[in-house]
């Protein structure tokens, strides 16, 4: 009897949340890598699917292998394919261990792979694009961990000066008087693995346009399991929905213990109706594919009318 073909690997999840694409894999205990191509960044790099190489930055939330095992390969392949040296941002506590990993590969391969590593303390920042910054914040997991917010800074005329003649504004500027103020716009937040904590009270987390958060457990009987592993349960997400101003809340890191059918049912039962259109599952391929096809059809109709 002919043997069966080997099982296929998991397919990349994909969501188009204008103006950003979210793509990647996130399965609890196996691998997490979530890429936002428009922001030049991946969050975590448990393994390194080929599209992730295009991101010059990786924001590492913590050092568990399902979130960090692809680091050396990411660095190596970017160098091999002439894509420039990759930069990984991590918690200060992980800097030396990652240096140790890269030095070990020198001994294994007998060659040195160039890499960049930036350690951040909570509330530390790094500019990743023009006027676009990555900010770290403390989370609560089983070891040192960070979440991240990508935010845009825009300079705007102070509200009380709106309507003044241009000549007046120029005079004020020449006198050294401030005529603008810097506005911070949180674009995307990625919590990484975490239990509930005060980081969910942060304005930059609550006001992010897209909130990507783990939700490892969804079933009523799994609340204790969430606590043991310092993860979120769907009940935590329900509490978050009234407070978050996000246009989209994307759930990642679901456990394989629960089927996608069960996850969908739990969301339908527990997420209030007024919030259900805001909640998405990165790895719900069927629902996300149908949604994308509707977006494509709407786009095609719009093109016809213009």
Backbone as a ProteinNet text record, in pm:
[ID]
protein_1_A
[PRIMARY]
XXXXXXXXXXXXXXXXXXXXXXXXXXXXXXXXXXXXXXXXXXXXXXXXXXXXXXXXXXXXXXXXXXXXXXXXXXXXXXXXXXXXXXXXXXXXXXXXXXXXXXXXXXXXXXXXXXXXXXXXXXXXXXXXXXXXXXXXXXXXXXXXXXXXXXXXXXXXXXXXXXXXXXXXXXXXXXXXXXXXXXXXXXXXXXXXXXXXXXXXXXXXXXXXXXXXXXXXXXXXXXXXXXXXXXXXXXXXXXXXXXXXXXXXXXXXXXXXXXXXXXXXXXXXXXXXXXXXXXXXXXXXXXXXXXXXXXXXXXXXXXXXXX
[TERTIARY]
84.9	0	88.3	54.3	134	116.9	225.9	212.9	146.8	96.8	36.5	143.3	103.7	192.3	216.2	330.2	353.3	253.5	221.8	127.4	184.9	98.9	142	159.5	253.5	274.1	161.3	152.4	44.2	56.9	-55.9	-62.3	-53.4	13.5	20.9	-118.2	-145	-266.9	-251.3	-362.3	-355.3	-481.2	-461.6	-570.7	-529.5	-619.6	-596.4	-683.3	-617.2	-683.3	-630.6	-693.4	-637.7	-589.4	-466.1	-380.2	-275.5	-295.5	-192.3	-233.7	-132.3	-147.2	-89.2	-158.7	-106.8	-94.6	25.8	44.2	143.4	120.1	211.5	146.6	213.6	170.2	172.4	71.9	73.9	-8.5	62.5	1.7	72.4	-3.1	56.9	149.9	270.6	367.4	442.3	400.5	464.7	545.9	480.6	552.5	463.9	528.7	461	553	503.1	567.5	456.2	444.3	338.2	403.1	383.4	450.4	352.2	399.2	324.8	415.8	403.5	499.5	509	395.9	398.3	479.7	502.3	579.3	719.8	758.1	892.9	925.9	825.4	851.8	779.7	846.9	785	783.3	677.5	673	698.6	807.7	853.2	896.1	971.8	1027.4	1050.5	938.7	948.1	1010.7	961.7	1029.5	1034.5	1099.3	1119.6	1063.1	930.5	875.6	934.9	944.1	1014.8	969	837.2	797.6	856.4	884.3	935	1071.9	1146.2	1280.1	1275.9	1165.1	1155.9	1150.9	1124.8	1117	1255.6	1306.8	1439.6	1443.7	1326.3	1321	1236.6	1283.5	1205.8	1197.1	1075.5	1054.9	1024.3	1119.1	1108	1043.9	933.3	863.4	929.2	976	1040.4	1117.9	1186.8	1281.8	1234.7	1107.7	1062.4	1085.4	1120.3	1166.1	1061.8	933.8	831.3	815.6	884.1	882	1018	1124.3	1259	1350.3	1303.4	1393.5	1444.1	1373.9	1414.6	1513.9	1564.4	1651.7	1774.1	1851.6	1976.8	1950.2	1843.5	1810.5	1769	1694.1	1653.5	1776	1869	1992.2	2067.3	2082.2	2162	2102.1	1971	1908.6	1904.8	1887.1	1893	2031.1	2134.7	2270.1	2290.5	2248.5	2267.2	2197.4	2080.2	2003.3	2029.1	2130.2	2168	2064.4	1993.6	1884.7	1927.5	2054.2	2101.5	2094.4	2165.1	2171.5	2039.7	1982.7	1859.1	1883.9	1782.7	1790.4	1681.8	1722.8	1628.6	1625.1	1504.7	1484.8	1434.5	1490.2	1452.6	1461.1	1418.1	1434.3	1582.8	1624.8	1766.6	1818.6	1733	1776.2	1810.4	1765.9	1792.1	1911.7	1969.3	2079.9	2194.6	2248.8	2363.8	2330.5	2216.3	2183.3	2177.2	2126.9	2122.1	2262.4	2347.1	2487.8	2549.7	2517.2	2571.5	2526.4	2398.7	2346.2	2421.6	2438.8	2506.4	2653.6	2717.8	2856.4	2866	2766.5	2766.5	2757.5	2682.7	2671.6	2803.7	2883.6	3017.3	3095.6	3088.3	3158.2	3098	2965.4	2899.1	2926.8	2916.4	2927.6	3068.3	3152.4	3287	3280.6	3181.9	3171.3	3085.6	3103	3032.7	2922.3	2800.2	2686.4	2669.4	2668.8	2648.1	2505.9	2492.9	2360	2361.8	2241.1	2223.2	2124.7	2154	2070.6	2054.7	1930.8	1901.3	1820.1	1875.9	1803.1	1728.1	1603.7	1521.6	1471.6	1468.9	1398.9	1251.7	1162.3	1024.1	1015.5	935.6	916.4	1033.1	1131.1	1234.1	1176.9	1240.7	1190.6	1303	1263	1355.1	1279.7	1339.8	1277.4	1299.9	1191.5	1203.4	1173.9	1103.3	1081.1	1072.2	1069.6	1062.2	937.3	958.9	850.2	768.7	819.1	750.6	841.1	789.2	870.8	811.9	901.4	863	886.6	781.9	793	767.1	853.5	837.8	760.6	691.1	628.1	631.1	631.4	638.4	510.7	526.5	412.6	435.9	343.2	350.1	343	461	467.8	558.5	602.8	679.7	827.7	870.3	1006.6	1005.8	1122.6	1128.7	1057.7	964.8	884.5	844.6	827.1	785.8	670	583.6	492.7	543.1	483.1	530.8	413.5	434.9	343	422.5	372.8	428.7	344.9	411	336.8	399.1	314	355.9	350.2	451.1	452.4	431	332.2	301.5	306.7	360.6	366.5	247	165.8	45.1	43.5	-22.4	-38.4	-119.2	-72.5	-144.1	-288.1	-385.2	-527	-562.7	-504.3	-540.5	-487.8	-398.3	-341.3	-407.1	-497.2	-564.1	-643.6	-626	-697.1	-618	-503	-420.3	-356.9	-333.5	-266.7	-127.3	-84.1	46.9	158.2	143.5	246.3	262.9	152.2	156.4	228.9	200.3	265.4	415.6	455.1	598	666.8	601.8	658.4	677.5	578.4	587.7	702.5	716.1	822.9	959.6	973.5	1101.8	1134.8	1032	1055	1085.1	1080.7	1108.3	989.3	871.2	751	704.6	670.3	625.6	489.5	481.5	353.6	296.2	372.1	323.5	331.6	262	272.2	282.9	348.4	368.7	254.7	189.5	81.2	134	102.4	137.4	14.4	29.5	-81	-39.1	-90.6	-57.8	-122.9	-39.7	-88.9	-120.5	-20.4	-34	27.6	-44.2	8.5	14.1	123.9	140.8	178.2	93.3	118.2	217.5	230.6	307.6	236.9	305.7	246.6	239.9	123.5	107.2	-20.6	-21	-145.6	-202.1	-318.9	-379.2	-292.7	-284.8	-205.4	-228.8	-154.1	-174	-132.8	-57	-21.1	-144.5	-254.8	-378.4	-452.2	-393.9	-447	-373.1	-267	-186	-264.8	-259.4	-328.5	-278.1	-145.8	-95.8	-138.8	-171	-226.3	-375	-448.8	-594.1	-631.2	-544.1	-577.3	-517.2	-445.1	-387.8	-499	-476.9	-578.9	-597.6	-488.2	-494.6	-428.5	-499.9	-447.9	-435.6	-312.1	-285.6	-251.1	-336.3	-314.3	-328.2	-248.4	-264.6	-398.4	-452.9	-570.3	-556.2	-472.6	-435.2	-552.6	-637.9	-747	-880.9	-981.3	-1114.2	-1224.2	-1203.4	-1309.9	-1327.9	-1451.7	-1476.7	-1391.6	-1366.7	-1290.7	-1140.7	-1093.9	-949.5	-898	-981.4	-937.8	-815.6	-813.9	-700.4	-573.5	-586.8	-469.4	-406.5	-491.8	-440	-358.1	-406.3	-333.9	-200.1	-195.1	-69.6	37.9	2.7	101.3	117.4	43.1	45.1	9.3	-105.3	-160.8	-297.5	-353.2	-486.7	-591.9	-708.5	-826.9	-924.9	-1017	-1116.1	-1192.4	-1213.2	-1281.4	-1206.7	-1072.9	-993	-1017.2	-1026.3	-1049.9	-1186.5	-1287	-1420.8	-1414.5	-1338.9	-1324.2	-1252.7	-1166.1	-1087.1	-1168.2	-1267.2	-1332.8	-1400.5	-1461.3	-1528.8	-1429.8	-1306.1	-1207.5	-1117.7	-1088.7	-1001.9	-1074.1	-1002.7	-1057.8	-1016.1	-955.1	-902.5	-1013	-981.1	-1071.4	-1076.2	-964.9	-957.4	-877	-929.2	-858.4	-831	-703.6	-663.9	-611.5	-673.2	-636.2	-537.5	-431.8	-326.7	-299.6	-208.8	-154	-260.2	-360.3	-462.1	-402.1	-454	-407.1	-469.4	-390.5	-444.8	-543.7	-548.7	-644.2	-787.8	-808.7	-943.3	-954.8	-1056.1	-1075.9	-1120.1	-1097	-1138.7	-1290.4	-1362.2	-1508.6	-1552.4	-1487.8	-1520.4	-1483.4	-1369.1	-1326.4	-1430.6	-1476.2	-1576.3	-1703.5	-1745.6	-1867.7	-1850.7	-1733.3	-1709.7	-1708.5	-1649	-1649.3	-1791.9	-1871.7	-2009.1	-2090.1	-2061.6	-2136.3	-2090.1	-1959.8	-1906	-1877.4	-1839.8	-1811.4	-1943	-1966.8	-2092.5	-2115.1	-2239.7	-2270.3	-2209.4	-2205.3	-2154	-2003.9	-1935.5	-1790.8	-1748.7	-1841.7	-1801.8	-1733.3	-1772.9	-1708.6	-1565.1	-1528.8	-1393	-1294.3	-1343.2	-1256.2	-1224.1	-1095.3	-1048.8	-953.6	-949.9	-857.1	-753.7	-628	-524.7	-524.7	-547.9	-534.8	-668.5	-773.5	-902	-901.7	-839.9	-815.2	-945.1	-1044.9	-1169	-1238.1	-1256.4	-1323.8	-1245.2	-1113.5	-1030	-1024.9	-1024.3	-1024.1	-1154.5	-1268.5	-1397.4	-1401.1	-1349.4	-1348.3	-1262.6	-1147.5	-1059.1	-1125.1	-1195.8	-1263.8	-1371.2	-1441.4	-1540.5	-1471.8	-1356.4	-1281.2	-1239.1	-1194.2	-1150.8	-1267.7	-1382.9	-1500.8	-1542.4	-1540	-1575.3	-1477.5	-1350.6	-1249.2	-1272.4	-1306.8	-1331.7	-1453.1	-1559.1	-1677.1	-1643.3	-1559.2	-1520.9	-1443.2	-1356.3	-1279.5	-1369.8	-1479	-1571.3	-1641.2	-1667.1	-1745.2	-1658.6	-1526.3	-1437.7	-1380.1
-119.9	0	124.7	219.6	342.1	425	478.5	557.5	691.6	749.8	882.1	987.7	1096.5	1211.9	1270.7	1337.8	1399.7	1512.4	1540.9	1650.2	1784	1869.7	2002.6	2092.6	2185.3	2281.6	2381.3	2453.5	2551	2664.3	2711.7	2821.8	2954.6	3052.7	3185.1	3246.5	3299.3	3376.3	3511.6	3569.3	3697.7	3778.4	3904.6	4000.4	4132.1	4191.6	4327.3	4421	4501.1	4599.4	4735.6	4796.8	4915.9	5020.2	5071.3	5049.3	4939.7	4851.4	4755.2	4612.5	4534.4	4389.8	4324.8	4225.4	4142.5	4001	3945.5	3810.3	3736.1	3608.3	3530.7	3406.5	3350	3227.6	3249	3200.1	3209.5	3095.5	2994.6	2876.5	2854.1	2851.2	2842.4	2722.7	2748.5	2643.2	2597.4	2641.7	2596.5	2706.8	2814.9	2926	3049.9	3164.9	3293.2	3385.3	3437.8	3544.9	3622.1	3750.6	3833.8	3954.2	3965.9	4068.8	4177.7	4302.8	4416.3	4479.1	4436.6	4481	4632.4	4702.6	4847.6	4919.5	4855.1	4916.1	4857.4	4771.8	4714.7	4629.5	4566.4	4498.8	4365.3	4272.5	4148	4150.8	4099.9	4077.3	3929.4	3900.7	3765.3	3692.1	3586.1	3512.9	3368.2	3304.4	3167.1	3075.9	3082.1	3027.4	3142	3120.2	3232.3	3200.1	3214.7	3196.8	3300.2	3263.9	3347.4	3493.6	3524.8	3665.8	3748.2	3684.2	3759.2	3820.8	3764.5	3815.7	3959.3	3999.3	4133.7	4242.1	4206.9	4306.5	4331	4454.9	4482.5	4482.9	4482.2	4482.4	4365.4	4305.5	4206.4	4254.9	4269.5	4307.5	4180.8	4137.8	4012.6	4038.5	3971.1	3995.4	3924.5	3801.7	3725.8	3609.6	3534.3	3437.3	3294.9	3266.1	3128.7	3083.8	2955.6	2909.4	2924.8	2910.4	2924.2	3068.4	3161.7	3302.4	3351.4	3275	3326.4	3230.9	3110.7	3010.3	3047.5	3135.6	3170.2	3284	3334.6	3452.4	3433.9	3329.3	3310.7	3292.1	3219.2	3196	3325.9	3408	3538.7	3621.6	3631.5	3706.8	3647.5	3515.8	3448.4	3465.3	3444.7	3452.1	3593.5	3692.8	3830.4	3859.3	3811.9	3831.1	3753.6	3627.7	3540.4	3596.2	3657.2	3707.4	3855.4	3913.2	4050.7	4153	4127.1	4214.6	4312	4312.2	4400	4331.1	4387.2	4327.2	4349.4	4242.4	4253.9	4308.2	4374.2	4429.6	4367.1	4312	4255.8	4345.1	4379.5	4458.3	4363.3	4373.2	4278.5	4345.6	4275.1	4316.5	4317.7	4414.4	4423.2	4290.9	4219.1	4094.1	3986.4	4002.8	3902.1	3935.2	4052.4	4091.4	3991	3964.4	3875	3732.6	3675.9	3543	3535.9	3641.3	3639	3651.5	3734.9	3737.3	3598.6	3529	3394.4	3299.1	3309.7	3225.7	3251.6	3377.9	3410.9	3370.3	3381.8	3336.2	3185.2	3114	2968.1	2926.5	3000.5	2967.9	2991.8	3082.8	3099.7	2969.5	2906.8	2780.2	2667.9	2668.2	2562	2574.3	2697.1	2718.2	2752.9	2793.6	2840.8	2965.8	3047.3	3177.7	3267	3397.1	3493	3562.4	3556.6	3623.5	3761.3	3866.8	4000.4	4014.8	4085.2	4105.5	4232.9	4288.5	4403.9	4366.1	4411.6	4380.8	4507.1	4541.8	4661.3	4618.8	4638.1	4609.1	4731.5	4712.4	4823.5	4794.1	4897.5	4892.1	4926.7	4892.1	4936.1	5087.8	5129.8	5268	5321.5	5235.3	5274.7	5276.9	5355.3	5373.6	5360.9	5326.4	5319.8	5366.9	5459.1	5502.7	5395.2	5343.9	5238	5287.6	5397.6	5465	5613.1	5695.9	5839.5	5875.8	5934.8	5976.9	5860.7	5738.9	5620.7	5551.1	5526.2	5477	5348.6	5265.7	5145.8	5172.6	5157.5	5179.2	5045.8	5012.9	4890.5	4920.5	4819.5	4832.2	4697.3	4702.5	4581.9	4499.3	4367.2	4276.9	4176.8	4084.7	3993.2	3849	3790.5	3651.6	3574.6	3456.8	3372.6	3408.4	3499.2	3550.9	3693.6	3758	3896.9	3909.5	4004.6	4014.9	4159.3	4189.1	4321.5	4310.3	4409.8	4434.1	4556.5	4584.7	4696.2	4773	4904.4	4990	5060.4	5053.6	5134.1	5259.9	5373.9	5499.5	5599.7	5683.8	5790.6	5923.1	6004.3	6138.3	6240.4	6327.2	6431.1	6566.8	6663.7	6799.8	6877.2	6933.1	7005.5	7143.3	7235.4	7370.5	7364.7	7438.4	7441.3	7489.4	7425.3	7454	7601.7	7667.2	7807	7901.6	7851.2	7935.5	7914.1	7817.6	7788.9	7912.2	7952.9	8068.2	8196.6	8198.6	8319.4	8339.1	8463.3	8488.7	8426	8386.4	8323.4	8415.9	8548.4	8643.3	8643.2	8633.4	8630.9	8506.2	8394	8268.3	8275	8333.5	8346.1	8434.4	8544.1	8634	8560.7	8483.3	8408.5	8307.6	8241.8	8142.8	8208.9	8326.6	8398.5	8445.6	8471.5	8511.7	8392.2	8273.3	8153	8098.4	8147.7	8097.8	7969.3	7867	7741.1	7758.9	7720.5	7730.7	7593.7	7488.3	7353.3	7266.6	7155.2	7054.6	6917.5	6826.6	6692.7	6602.8	6540.2	6446.5	6304.1	6219.3	6077.6	5997.1	5916.1	5834.2	5687.7	5612.8	5470.1	5394.7	5330.3	5261.3	5115.4	5042.5	4898.4	4864.2	4787.1	4736.1	4584.2	4526.9	4382	4346.9	4272	4246.5	4133.9	4038.6	3918.9	3834.9	3732.1	3645.7	3720.8	3719.9	3795.9	3753.7	3770.1	3761.6	3903.1	3914.1	4045.7	4126.7	4257.9	4343.3	4489.5	4574.4	4718.9	4770.9	4690.9	4736.5	4753.1	4688.8	4708.3	4835.6	4911.5	5043.9	5155.6	5123.8	5226	5292.7	5425.1	5492.5	5448.4	5426.1	5389.4	5248.2	5163	5031	5042	5115.3	5126.1	5206.1	5298.5	5385.7	5339.6	5229.1	5179.3	5145.1	5178.6	5151.4	5002.7	4927.1	4781.5	4725	4642.6	4577.6	4428.3	4379	4236.6	4177.6	4090.2	4037	3886.3	3822.4	3678.6	3648.7	3531	3478.8	3327.3	3272.9	3132.3	3039.9	3078.4	2991	3061.6	2985.7	3044.4	2968.1	2842	2761.3	2792.7	2785.8	2820	2740.5	2613.5	2530.5	2550.1	2638.9	2658.7	2784.1	2843.9	2966.2	2940.8	2829.7	2798.7	2774.1	2710.1	2687	2819.2	2915.5	3047.2	3107.6	3094.5	3150.6	3084.4	2952.7	2880.2	2925	2938.7	2978.3	3127.4	3204.6	3351.2	3397.3	3348	3382.4	3447.6	3496.9	3555.3	3449.6	3470.6	3391.9	3483.7	3423.9	3503.8	3598.2	3558.5	3647.8	3780.6	3775.5	3898.2	3986.7	3924.1	4000.3	4066.9	3995	4053.5	4179.2	4173.1	4290.9	4405.2	4370.4	4470.8	4545	4479.3	4533.8	4667.9	4687.1	4814.4	4928.1	4894.8	4997.3	5029.3	4930.8	4953.7	5033.8	5131	5210.3	5156.8	5038.2	4982	4959.8	4988.7	4956.1	4805.3	4737.9	4592.5	4534.6	4427.9	4352.7	4214.2	4180.9	4056	3960.3	3843.3	3744.2	3643.6	3617.2	3524.9	3423.4	3328.2	3235.8	3142.5	3108.4	3014.3	2875.2	2802.1	2667.2	2568.3	2469	2363.2	2274.2	2288.4	2209.8	2239.2	2355.9	2400.5	2415.7	2355.5	2365.1	2505.4	2541.6	2673.6	2688.2	2577.9	2582.3	2621.1	2561.6	2594.5	2738.2	2783.3	2921.6	3018	2992.3	3080.1	3084	2968.1	2962.2	3040.2	3026.7	3099.7	3250.1	3293.3	3436.1	3486.6	3408.3	3449.2	3459.9	3370.3	3371.5	3481.6	3509.6	3594.9	3738.8	3761.1	3897.7	3970.7	4084.9	4158.9	4189.8	4185.5	4205.3	4331.6	4440	4565.5	4561.6	4459.8	4449.6	4337	4252.8	4132.1	4161.3	4267.4	4299.8	4349.1	4386.8	4436.5	4323.9	4205.7	4097.5	4002.8	3973.4	3885	3781.4	3665.1	3558.4	3544.3	3565.7	3561.2	3428.3	3319.1	3187	3128.2	3208.4	3161.7	3183.3	3088.6	3106.7	3121.4	3041.5	3044.6	3179.9	3227.3	3355.6	3470.8	3467.9	3577.9	3578	3459.3	3451.8	3507.5	3470.9	3523.7	3675.8	3724.6	3869.1	3939.5	3881.8	3943	3945	3838.5	3835.8	3943.9	3966.7	4075.5	4210.8	4227.2	4352.4	4371.4	4263.7	4271.7	4306.5	4247.2	4277.5	4423.3	4472.1	4611.7	4705.7	4668.8	4750.3	4754.1	4638.3	4632.3	4716.9	4713.1	4794.9	4943.2	4978.1	5116.9	5166.7	5079.4	5116	5143.2	5065.8	5083.4	5217.7	5266.6	5391.5	5517	5501.5	5618.1	5640
0	0	0	-85.2	-94.4	33.4	87.3	211.2	185	291.1	279.8	257.9	195.2	184.2	323.1	342.8	473.6	497.3	622.9	651	606.9	560.4	518.7	639.9	628.6	736.2	743.5	853.4	868.2	767.2	720.4	624.6	698.2	636	697.3	709.3	828.3	844.7	778.3	732.5	661.9	687.5	721.6	737.4	673.7	599.3	549.3	629.4	712.1	797.8	754.9	654.1	591	691.5	670.9	554.2	574.3	672	706.4	672.5	634	622.3	748.1	799.1	906.3	851.1	860.6	808.8	896.8	911.9	993.7	1049.8	1147.7	1212.3	1362.6	1432.5	1577.7	1635.8	1684.6	1744.7	1876.9	1985.3	2118.4	2130	2178.9	2202.9	2080	1959.7	1835.9	1770.3	1735.3	1674.8	1668.8	1679.6	1659.5	1582.1	1472.4	1397.9	1327.8	1357.4	1300.6	1233.9	1105.2	1025.2	982.7	989.8	934.7	828.9	702.7	599.8	585.9	598.2	578.7	685.4	798.1	907.6	918.4	822.2	817.9	940.5	1000.8	1127.4	1137.7	1206	1252.3	1403.9	1461.1	1604.2	1628.9	1697.2	1726.7	1598.2	1618	1504.1	1546.8	1593.6	1641.1	1538.1	1415.8	1299.3	1199.4	1087.7	996.3	858.9	839.4	704.8	610.6	485.1	387.7	385.6	390.4	387.2	500.9	615.4	730.8	703.2	609.7	580.3	528.5	469.2	410.6	516.8	640.7	747.7	805.8	798.5	853.9	1005.8	1071.3	1217.7	1267.6	1376.3	1450.7	1594.9	1646.5	1785.9	1864.1	1944.3	2018.3	2154.3	2182.5	2308	2425.8	2404.2	2511.7	2450.1	2534.6	2483.6	2469.5	2487.6	2469.7	2325.1	2309.6	2179.3	2069.3	2103.6	1999.9	1952.4	2018.6	1977	1927.7	1954.6	1928.4	1851.7	1819.1	1761.7	1623.2	1551	1415.1	1405.4	1518.7	1516.9	1428.6	1455.1	1381.1	1232.6	1199.4	1058.5	990.9	1062	1008.3	972.8	1065.5	1038.7	919.4	919.3	817.5	678.7	666.9	535.4	479.9	564.7	514.7	457.8	525.4	474.3	345.1	342.2	225.8	102.2	121.5	8.9	-19.9	43.5	14.6	55.3	164.7	207.9	316.8	352.8	458.6	593.7	688.8	822.2	895.2	947	1022.8	1162.8	1216.9	1352.1	1439.1	1551.8	1648	1770.8	1814.6	1936.5	2044	2163.3	2268.3	2405.3	2506.3	2645.4	2678.9	2759	2798	2854	2924.5	2987.3	2885.2	2759.5	2656.9	2568.9	2584.2	2496.5	2500.1	2617.5	2626	2582	2622.4	2570.5	2418.5	2353.7	2206.8	2148.7	2208.8	2165.8	2178.3	2286.5	2306.8	2195.8	2157.1	2048.8	1919.2	1884.8	1758.3	1761.7	1877.1	1888.4	1877.2	1928.9	1915.9	1769.7	1690.7	1548.1	1474	1523.7	1464.2	1477.8	1594	1615.3	1531.1	1515.7	1440.4	1291.2	1237.2	1092.6	1046.1	1140.8	1107.6	1020	1045.4	980.6	1068.2	1052.1	1137	1057.9	1107.2	1045.4	1108.6	1028.2	1086.3	1139.1	1248.3	1306.1	1389.1	1408.4	1495.5	1604.9	1724.4	1839.5	1923.2	1953.8	2033.7	2155.1	2273	2395.9	2444.3	2481.8	2530.8	2671.7	2752.6	2878.9	2853.6	2946	2931.2	2912.7	2815.5	2771.8	2689.8	2659.5	2564	2422.9	2335.2	2199.1	2097.2	1973.9	1860.7	1737	1660.5	1535.9	1430.1	1370	1270	1128.7	1118.2	990.1	1021.2	916.7	937.8	1017	1136.5	1225.8	1281.6	1268	1319.2	1418.9	1538.5	1649.4	1706.2	1756.4	1830	1978.3	2058.7	2203.5	2275.2	2369.3	2447.7	2576.8	2625.5	2757.4	2827.6	2959.4	3041.9	3028.5	3020.6	3026.8	3139.4	3156.9	3270.8	3221.4	3196.2	3150.9	3246.6	3206.5	3297.8	3302.9	3216	3222.4	3168.5	3163.3	3116.3	2982.3	2972.8	2850.4	2825.6	2698.4	2655	2556.5	2557.7	2447.5	2372.8	2258.5	2176.2	2116.2	2103.1	2028.9	1919.4	1796.6	1688	1679	1692.5	1692.3	1595.3	1543.5	1451.4	1524.9	1502.6	1560.7	1449.1	1468.9	1370.8	1439.2	1369.6	1421.1	1365.9	1457.7	1416.3	1481	1413.2	1465.4	1595	1695.3	1822.4	1800.4	1864.7	1837	1852.6	1951.9	1975.8	1867.9	1781.4	1677	1540.7	1534.4	1407.3	1363.5	1238.3	1183.4	1183.8	1253.9	1252.6	1115.2	1074	945.7	943.9	826.1	811.3	859.4	831.8	873.3	1025.4	1095.6	1241.6	1292.1	1230.3	1270.4	1245.9	1132	1100.5	1204.4	1242.6	1344.2	1477.7	1516.7	1641.9	1636.6	1522.7	1507.8	1517	1453.8	1457.9	1600	1679.9	1819	1909.9	1850.3	1928.7	2003.1	1971.7	2038.1	1969.2	2045.8	1983.9	1917.2	1793	1723.2	1689.6	1714	1684.8	1810.2	1804.9	1909.8	1843.7	1910.8	1855.9	1900.6	1803.5	1830.9	1814.8	1909.9	1900.9	1861	1756.1	1707.5	1716.4	1814.3	1822.5	1706	1626.5	1507.3	1535.6	1582.6	1605.7	1740.2	1819.8	1946.3	1939.8	1988.7	1996.1	2139.3	2207.4	2348.9	2373.1	2277.8	2307.6	2411.9	2461.1	2563.4	2696.4	2757.6	2882.2	2952.2	3082.5	3156.7	3170	3230.9	3252	3346.9	3322.8	3409.3	3379.4	3448.7	3434.9	3297.7	3221.5	3086.9	2998.4	3034.7	2958.6	2999	3090.1	3124.4	3050.4	2979.5	2913.7	2800.5	2791.1	2680.1	2542.9	2528.2	2395.6	2356	2454	2424.3	2390.8	2472.3	2453.3	2329.3	2287.9	2175.2	2043.2	2042.9	1917.4	1819	1692.4	1590.7	1569.3	1580.2	1571.6	1696	1768.4	1888	1859.5	1862.5	1841.5	1977.4	2026.7	2160.3	2160.7	2244.1	2261	2326.4	2297.9	2366.7	2359.4	2446.4	2436	2466.2	2559.5	2603.8	2589.3	2544.7	2524	2595.3	2629.7	2687.8	2836.4	2886.4	3026.8	3125.3	3097.2	3188.5	3182.9	3096.6	3078.8	3148.6	3233.4	3300.9	3389.1	3460.7	3548	3466.9	3353	3267.9	3223.6	3192.9	3154.6	3266.8	3389.8	3503.8	3526.5	3512.7	3535.2	3437.2	3309.5	3208.8	3192.6	3274.2	3265.9	3124.4	3079.6	2949.7	2968	2858.1	2860.4	2828.4	2884.2	2853.7	2780.7	2707.2	2634.4	2727	2851.4	2946.1	2962.3	2957.3	2965.5	2843.7	2726.9	2603.6	2607.8	2660.9	2674.7	2760.6	2869.6	2956.4	2884.9	2792.9	2721.8	2616.2	2559.5	2440.8	2466	2581.8	2609.6	2627.9	2663.5	2695.8	2576.2	2495.8	2380.5	2272.8	2215.9	2105.9	1969.7	1968.3	1843.6	1741.5	1617.3	1507.8	1486.8	1518.5	1502.9	1617.9	1678.2	1781.3	1723.1	1708.4	1643.4	1749.8	1758.8	1858.5	1798.6	1873.6	1829.4	1940.3	1908.9	2009.3	2066.6	1987.1	2032.9	2050.7	2148.1	2174.5	2077.6	2036.2	1951.7	2027.7	2159.4	2237.8	2195.5	2136	2101.2	1950.4	1892.2	1747.8	1709.7	1584.1	1537.4	1542.2	1519.3	1529.8	1670.2	1770.9	1909.6	1941.9	1890.1	1914.2	1858.7	1736.5	1676.5	1761.5	1810.7	1892.6	2021.8	2084.4	2209	2185.7	2075.5	2043.2	2022.6	1952.3	1924.9	2053.7	2149	2275	2369.8	2371.1	2477.1	2435.1	2309.4	2265.6	2242.6	2306.8	2286.9	2139.4	2093.9	1951.3	1892.6	1971	1916.8	1890.9	1942.6	1924.7	1831.1	1790	1718.5	1585.3	1516.8	1388.6	1406.4	1528.2	1553.8	1583.9	1616	1662	1546.7	1530.6	1423.9	1482.5	1419.1	1456.4	1345.3	1377.3	1273.4	1199.5	1269.5	1208.6	1162.4	1155.4	1103.1	952.2	882	739	659.6	690.3	612.5	624.3	748.6	769.6	709.2	727.2	676.7	523.9	464.7	317.6	261.1	321.9	276.1	290.7	400.4	423.8	319.5	288.8	189.2	50.7	16	-114.2	-120.4	-9.2	-7.5	-24.7	40.5	24.5	-121.6	-184	-324.1	-415.6	-388.6	-470.8	-453.9	-330.9	-305.4	-374.4	-373.6	-439.3	-589.6	-646.7	-790.7	-827.9	-744.9	-771.8	-761.8	-665.6	-649.9	-771.6	-825	-943.5	-1063.8	-1073	-1186.1	-1181.8	-1061.5	-1048	-1049.6	-1056.6	-1057.6	-1196.3
[MASK]
++++++++++++++++++++++++++++++++++++++++++++++++++++++++++++++++++++++++++++++++++++++++++++++++++++++++++++++++++++++++++++++++++++++++++++++++++++++++++++++++++++++++++++++++++++++++++++++++++++++++++++++++++++++++++++++++++++++++++++++++++++++++++++++++++++++++++++++++++++++++++++++++++++++++++++++++++

